[in-house]
Amino acid sequence: MSGSKKAKKSGGSSERRPTAMPAAGLLTFYEEDIGGIKLRPEYVVISAFLLSLLVVMAHLGFFTPR
């Protein structure tokens, strides 16, 4: 009996499971090419930080004449 259990374990690990349906949908969504501006994420983060810094400096009065 222990021999048949061992064979089942080794046979089950070599089988491949199919990909889940939601994961397959996400892969096809990201493979589609959509038009528009393509920006690197680093540029978006840096520009958001600079805009926030500019707003804070304007609130503190850095741009008002003395």
VENURNOR-V592855 format. One line per field, one symbol per residue. ss: DSSP state (A for helix, B for strand, O for the rest). phi: phi as a letter, one per 30 degrees, with the letter a starting at -180 (. if undefined). A space follows every 10 residues. Layout:
ss = ???
phi = ???
This chain:
ss = OAAAAAAAAA AAAAOOOOOO AAAAAAAAAA AOOOOOOOOO AAAAAAAAAA AAAAAAAAAA OOOOOO
phi = .ddddddddd dddddccddd dddddddddd ddccdkdcbd dddddddddd dddddddddd jdccdc
